Every structure is written in C-alpha cells, then in structure tokens.
Amino acid sequence: MTEQSGASARRAVSDVARRSELSISRLPSVMARTALSRSTIYLQVSEGTFPRPIALGPRAVGWVDSQIDDWILQRIEASRGRA
C-alpha cells in the first residue's frame, strides 16, 4: 500500500468513525464486528485493552461505535507493524 493510499484509507475510516460517533452497539454486534467472543471482550475490558461499555439501563450495556472503530483500526495497524 502506498503512503497516499494509506492516507486515503485512514480518512475513509475516520469518516466512518465520525458517522458512528453517536451510535451504540450491543454485545452481539460488537462480537460480530470484532470476531471476539463474549468472554474475550470482557477479559480485554478488565485488562484495559478494549473499550469499556456504557450503561444503557439497569441491566443493559452497549459500546460506542466510534470507540470500537478506533480499536479495530489499532489492531489493523498493530498487525501490520505500524503501532
């Protein structure tokens, strides 16, 4: 990937993040987007390596989509040696 196409990809991801900034996903959607299991998500939350959920009600939580987008982008960059 060239530097210019890499910048374009980052801008595209940034645009997606802005659109999803005020969106909230429940656990099944987060699991599908990240390919992580429930237990792995909560383990990484407790380790501070995954975004913390927000309370939606007395027995419901969700994740801010822009934070999940950022986490996914960080994983991509780390896997390609850019972290």
TINU-227747 format. One record per atom (N, C-alpha, C): x, y, z; residue in three letters. Coordinates in steps of 0.2 Angstrom, whole numbers, plus 2048, in hexadecimal, padded with zeros to 3 digits. Example, Ala and Ser with C-alpha at 12.3 -4.5 7.8 and 13.67 -1.06 7.14 Angstrom:
<rs>
8427E4827Ala83E7EA827Ala8427F0827Ala8407F5823Ser8447FB824Ser840800827Ser
</rs>
This chain:
<rs>
8047FA800Met800800800Met804806800Met80380B7FCThr8078117FBThr805815801Thr80981A802Glu80881F808Glu802823806Glu800825800Gln7FA8287FEGln7F48247FFGln7F481E7FDSer7EF81A7FESer7ED818805Ser7F3818809Gly7F2817810Gly7EF81C814Gly7F0823811Ala7ED829814Ala7E6829812Ala7E482780CSer7DD82680ASer7D982180ESer7DC81C80FAla7D9817813Ala7D881981AAla7DD81D81DArg7DC820824Arg7D6825824Arg7D682981FArg7D082E81EArg7CA82B81EArg7C982581AAla7C3822819Ala7C181F820Ala7C581C823Val7C481982AVal7C281F82FVal7C582582ESer7C382A832Ser7BC82D831Ser7BA82D82AAsp7B482F829Asp7AE82A82BAsp7B082482BVal7AB81F82EVal7AB820835Val7B0821839Ala7B0822840Ala7AC828842Ala7AD82E83EArg7A9834840Arg7A183283FArg79F82E83AArg79882D839Arg79682883EArg79A824841Ser79881F846Ser79982284DSer79B82884EGlu79D82B854Glu79882A859Glu79282B857Leu78C82B85CLeu78882585CLeu78B820859Ser78781A858Ser78A81585ESer785811860Ile78780C865Ile785805863Ile78A800864Ser7887F9862Ser7887F5868Ser7847F0868Arg7837EB86DArg7887E686CArg7897E1871Leu78E7DC871Leu78E7D886BLeu7887D5868Pro7897D1862Pro78C7D485CPro78A7DB85BSer78D7DF856Ser7957E0857Ser7977E185DVal79E7E285EVal7A27DC85DVal79F7D685FMet7A27D085EMet7A37CE856Met79E7D0853Ala79E7CF84BAla7A37D3848Ala7A37DA84AArg7A87DE847Arg7AF7DD849Arg7B17DA84FThr7B77D9851Thr7BA7D2850Thr7B57CD84FAla7B77C684FAla7B97C4856Ala7B77C785BLeu7B97C5862Leu7B37C2865Leu7B57BD86ASer7B07BA86ESer7AE7BF874Ser7A87BD877Arg7A67C187CArg7AB7C1882Arg7AE7BB883Ser7B27BB889Ser7B97BF887Ser7BB7BF881Thr7C17C287FThr7C07CA87FThr7BA7CC87DIle7B87D387EIle7B97D6885Ile7B57D2889Tyr7B57D4890Tyr7BC7D3894Tyr7C07CE892Leu7C77CE894Leu7CB7D4892Leu7CB7D688CGln7CF7DB889Gln7CC7E288DGln7C67E388EVal7C37E8891Val7C67E9898Val7C67E389CSer7C97E38A3Ser7D17E58A2Ser7D47E389DGlu7DB7E489CGlu7DD7EB89AGlu7D77EF898Gly7D87F5895Gly7DA7F688EGly7DA7F088AThr7DC7F0883Thr7D67F087EThr7D07F1881Phe7CA7F187CPhe7C67F787FPhe7C27FA87BPro7BE80087EPro7B97FD883Pro7B8801888Arg7B37FF88DArg7AC80188BArg7A77FC88DPro7A07FE88BPro79D80388FPro79880688CIle79480B890Ile78D808892Ile78B80B898Ala78480889AAla77F80B896Ala77A807894Leu774809890Leu76E809895Leu76E80589AGly76980489EGly76B8008A4Gly7677FE8A8Pro7697FA8AEPro76C7F38ADPro76A7F08A7Arg76D7EA8A5Arg76F7EA89EArg7717EF89BAla7737EF894Ala7797F4893Ala77E7F288FVal7847F688DVal7857F6886Val7897FA883Gly78A7FB87CGly7917FE87CGly7947FE876Trp79A801874Trp79980686FTrp79D80C870Val79D81186BVal7A080F865Val79D80F85FAsp7A080D859Asp7A6810857Asp7A7816858Ser7AD81A856Ser7B381785ASer7B2815860Gln7B7812864Gln7B980B862Gln7B480785FIle7B580185DIle7B9801856Ile7B7806852Asp7BB80884CAsp7C280984DAsp7C380D852Asp7CA80F854Asp7CE809856Asp7CB80585ATrp7CE7FF85CTrp7D07FA856Trp7CB7F9851Ile7CD7F584CIle7D27F8847Ile7D27FF846Leu7D8802843Leu7DE801846Leu7DF80184DGln7E5800850Gln7E77F984FGln7E37F484FArg7E57ED84EArg7E77EC847Arg7E47EF842Ile7E77EF83CIle7EE7F283BIle7EF7F883EGlu7F67FB83EGlu7FB7F7842Glu7F97F4847Ala7FD7F084BAla7FF7E9848Ala7FB7E6844Ser7FC7E0841Ser8017E183ASer8017E8838Arg8057E9832Arg80B7ED834Arg80D7ED83BGly8137EF83DGly8137F783DGly80E7FA83EArg80E80283EArg80C805845Arg80C80084AAla80A803850Ala810805854Ala
</rs>
